[in-house]
Amino acid sequence: MVSCSNVDYNLVDRISLSIQSPAITLGQAIEHLGEPNFIYFCPGVEFNYEIMAYYSDKGIILELLNEVNYFRQIKITSNDLVGKIYFVVPFKLAEDNLCPLDWEGYGTYKFEKGWIGE
């Protein structure tokens, strides 16, 4: 499935591709794209979290299909599945945004804190 969203009526700001089958893992994506710049880990609606790997220099975002535990932590592995790929217009996040965490490799990340270990 391909979808587009508009910033205004004349500019497409992103194109998203939903991944169904065959699945793509984060490890496969990193093998082809390199390491992401950061992980976007932020509360969404109804107690769900958005977990995305950002390639800000490439204009690519990978939506990860992973779950956050009770302690607002997530363990990111090379086997995590990619649910969507977004091709985006470059942008800068607001400085007061607490959701992006520096990518420090696979392991456990905690919301608002960052990488906390294997």
N, C-alpha and C positions, 0 to 999 in steps of 0.2 A: 504494500500500500504506500502511496506517495501522497503527502499533504503539504500544503504551503500556507504560510500565514503572512499577513501584510502589516508593515509599520504604517504605511499610508496606502492609498489606492494605486500608487504607481511603482512601488518598490516591494519586492519579495525579500523578507529578512531571513527566512530559513526554509529549507526543504527537509522533510523527514522521511526516512525509509524504515518501515517496520520489518523486523527480521522474524521470519517464521521458521522455515526449515529449508535447508540445513542451518543449524544454529551456528553463530559465531561466538567464540569465547574472547574474553579480554586478552588472554595470552596470545591468541592469533592476531588480534588487532594490534597489540604492542609489537609483535613480530614484524608487521607490515608498516605501521605508522610511527613506531618508536614510543618512547615514554610520554605519557600525558603531562601537561604542565601542572594541572591540579585536579583534585577530586572535588566535585560540588556535592555537598552532603547537607541537605537542608530539610526541615520538616515541611511536609506538604499538607494535603487535606486529609481529614479523618484519620489522624495518627499514622499516616504513611510518610515515608521519607523519599525525597528525590535523591538518587545516587547517580552521578554522571561523571565520566572522565572527560576533561576538557583538553583539547588541542588548540589553544587559542592562536598559536602561530599558523595553524593549518586551516582554521575555520571549521573544525569538526568537533562534535560532541557525541559521546557514546552513552546512551542510557543503560545502566546496569540493572539486571534483574537479581536483586539481592535483598535480604531483609535485615533490618536493624533490630538489635536486641533491646531488652528492657532498660539497659544502662546507656542507651543512645550510642552504641558502638556497632561497628560493622567490620567483619573480617573479609578483606578483599583478596581473592586468589586468582590465579591465571585461568581457572575453570569457570569463573563467573560468566554468565551469559549476557550478551548484548541484546537488548530488546528493540532499540531504535538507534539509528544513526542520523544525526542532524548535520546538515551543511548550512553554516550560518554566515551572516555578515559579521566581520570583526566588530567587537565592542569592548568597552572597558567596564568592569564591575564597579559599583560604588565602593568607596573605601571603607564604609561602615558595615558592609555585608559580611556577616560572620560565617556564611556557608562554605565558601571555597577553602579547601585545605591543601597545602602544598603536597604534591605527589612525592612520596618517599619510598615507593616500592610496595610490593605486596605485604600484607599484614593487617593489623587491627588499627582502625581509626576511630576516634571519638569526636562526636559533634562539638564544635567550638574549641577543640583542643588540638586535634591533628593525629599524626601517627603515634601510636603508643607501644608498638612492638609487634613481634611475630605472634 
